[in-house]
Structures are given as C-alpha cells and as structure tokens.
C-alpha cells in the first residue's frame, strides 16, 4: 500500500462516525478527506504534540514521534505544519486560547475598582495555575537557553500583554477625580500582573509549599488591597 493510500486509510480511522452510525455528518470513504475530517486530524496532531512537548520537552520531541503517535506519515504532517517550531507555536496558541477569558469589555465593568481588579486577578490566577499553563511555563524555563526561539513564540501569543491592557484600562478609567497616583498605567498594570501570578506559580512549580484552596481564594483580595494602597499612597 502506498504512503498516500495509508494516510487515507488512517484518516478514515480517525474520522467521526458516519451519519448512519451516529447521526452525525458523513465522512467520505474515498478520495480526498472532507474538511471536517481534515480539521479533526489537525486537532489529533495538536493533541499528540501537546502531550509530547509538555511531557518530554521541546528538544526531545520529534516530528517522527508526533506522526507515529497519530498514525500518519511525515508527508501528511508537513501538509499541515511547516516544521516543529510551527507546530509548537500552534500548540501554544491553542493552550492560551483555551485559557484566556473572552475579550469582553464587561471584564472591567463595575463601579468599584477593587471589585474589578479582584475579578481580573482571580481569572488570571486560575489560568496561570492550570496544569497545562504550569507545564508550558516549566518547558519554557527549562529549554529557553537551548531554544531561545521558544520565548519569542510564547511572547507572540500576547497573553501577558492582553492581561496588562485590561488592567491598564481599568486603572485609566479611575484616574479622573480619583486618588490614584499613577504616571504610567501600563507599568502599574505590569507590576500588578506579576504580583498576582509570581508567588503562586513559583510555589505550584515546587519552589515552596503549594498554596492551598483558602490561600488561593484570598490571594486576589490581598494583592489588590496592597496594590491600591500603594497607588493611593496610603
């Protein structure tokens, strides 16, 4: 059997059941795979790559290992991704997209700045301490010296920039007629973000005792209270 024929066979094996079997959409049984089946195979590749990257690391993960895990040829892989860096970028993008809250302006709605910042802090903390986020951070820290391009890939997704933008907007809205003493809201937002995630994440990675549920629940309020006292000079 040729490599192309093998790929078609494997793709059909990964495809969703036909309408007769499950009531879902039919998958063609020959020729070029349907768009649905192709998208599903792309997700299977990302699932396998995510597991391998986060378990074995970037350096130890090969295209061959990903293709073997999914059951496809390298040629089929390269139809979808140009190489390992592009695959890693797609994995990072999907992880961050699944973790980030909706880009909804209602996140910064509310009359009380403390309430708004606590809401943002709780969302940020939950995302930063998720198992995949912790595993991804471990990978970046462990392999950035050998693969500095990983930092660029991670930074390009803009998760931290998006969070600081939300925080800065909340601060800017309170500047007029308030007691906030800020010359640079973006700088203040960056410091606030680090206050929220640095200690809990370090402890979650084993650099200290992990925070318990009560500590994590109280953390956003404590951070916001300290931050606003500093901004107001009291």
N, C-alpha and C positions, 0 to 999 in steps of 0.2 A: 504494500500500500504506500502511495507517495506521501510526502510530508504534508502537502495541501489536503489530500484526502483524509489523512489522520486528523488534521486540525478541524475539518468539517465534522468528522465523527465526534471528536471530543467536545466541540462547541455544542452539538446537539445534545450531548450527555449532560452539559451544564445548563442547558436552556430550561425555561419553565415548562411545565406540562402543557399539552395541547388542550384546547377547549373541551374536547370530548372527555379528557381525563380529569380536568379540574374546573371547567367552566371559565377558564381564563383565555387569553388570546392565543391563537395558534402560532406555532413556530414552524417555519418551512422545513421540510425534511430533506431538501437537496438544494444544490446551488449555493449562492451567496447567503450568509446568515441574515436574519431580519435585524432591523435597527434595535429592537428590544433585546434580542439575543446578544448582539454586539455590545450593547451597553452593559448587559449583565456580565459578560465576560470581562469587560473593563473593571467592573466592581470586584469580581473574583480576583483579578490580578492585584488590585489595590488591597484587598483583604489579606492576600498572601504576603505581599510586600510589607504591609504594616506589621504583621506578626513577626516577620523575619528581621526587619530593621530594628524594631523595638526589643526583640529578644537577643539577636546575635550582633547587632550593631551595623553601622553603615559599611565599614570595611570588609566585614566577614560575609556580607550578603551579596550574592552574585545574581546576574540576570538568569543564569542557568538554574540556580536554586529556585527562583521565583517561578520560572517557566515549568520546572518539574513539579513544584507544589500544585500548580493549577492544572497541569496536564496538557500543556501546549508546546509548540515548537518555539525556538527563539525568533524565527521569522514572523510568527504571529505576534509575538511580544513587540517586535520592532515596528509592526504596523500601527501600534498604539502609542508607544513611548520611544523617544529617540535614544534613551540610554538610562543609566542608573541615576544620574543626577535629576533628570526629568521625572523619573519615577518617584524619587524621594520628594521632589517638590510637590507632586500630585498627592502623595501621602500626607505631607504636612498640611497642604491646603485643605484636604478633606477633614483631617483631625480638627483643625482650627474652625472650619465652617460648622462642624457639628457642636463645638463648644461655645462659640460666640453667641450672645443673645441677639435678638432681632435688632437691626439698626433703626429702632423706633424712637422718635423724639420723646415718647412718653416715659422713657427711662429717666429723663431729667426733669419730668414734671413734678410739681409739688411746691407748696408754699414754704416749707421748712428745708433749709439747706442741709441740716443734719440728717433729716429723713432721706433726702435724695442721695447723699453721699453714702449713707449706710446701705441703701438699696444697691447702688453700684458696687460697693465693696463686697457685699455678700455674693453677688453674681460673679465678680472677678475671682473671688476666693474659691468658689465652687468649681469654676472652670480650671483654675491653676492647680488645684489639688486632685483633679480627676486622674484615674490611673494612667490613661494614655498621655495626658499632659505631663505628668511626672516622668513617665518612661521616655518621652520625647526630650524633656529637659536633660535627663541623665545622658541620653545619647549625644546631644549637642555638647554638653560639658566634657564628656569622655573623649570625643573624637574631633573636636574642633581644631586641635593642634595639627593633626594629620590631614584633616579635610576642612580647611578654613572656608571653603565654599558653602559648607552647611549653614554657617551663621548667616551668610547672605541669603540663602534660600529661606531660612526661618524669618529673617528680618523683613523680607519682601512681602510676606503674608500680612504684615501690618497689624497683628493682633494688639500689640502694646500701643502702637500709635492710635488705633481706633479707641482703645480704652482711655488714653490720656486726652484725646479730643473730647470725648463725652464729659470727662471730669472738668476739663478746662471750660467747656461751655456752661456747665453748672456753676462754676466759680464766677465767670464773666457776668452771668445773669444777676449775680448778687452784689456786684461791685458798686452799682449806683445806689447811694443812700444807705449803704451798709457800713459796718465797722471793719470789713475785710481790708487788710493792708497788704496788697499784692501789687508788685510791679510787673510780674511775668506770670500769668495764669498757667501757661503751658509748662513752665519749670515747676510750679507748685503742683500741677497735676502729675508730673513725672515722679516727684517725691512722694506724693500720696500713693501712687500705684506701688512703689517699692515698699512703703510702709505696710500696705495691705498683704503683699504676697511673699516678701523675702523670708521672714522668720517662719511662717507656717510651711513654706515649701522646703526650706532647709531641714526642718525637723521631719517632714514627711519623707525626705530622702535619706534619713538616718543620721543627720548631723544634729543629734539631740533627740530627746524623747518626743515622739509624735504628739501633737495636740489632741486632746480628747474632744468629744462632741460638745461639751459645755464650753470649753475654751474657744472652739471654732465659732460657736454661736455668739459668744460675747465679743469676739475679736473685732468685727466691723464697728461696733459701737465704741469700743475703746480707741481704735485707730482714728475714727472720725472726731471723737471728742478731743484727743490730743492735737490733731491736725488743725482743727478750727480754733482751739485756744492759741496755737502758735500764730495763725493767720490774723487773729484779732488782737494779739498782744496781751492776752490775759491768762 
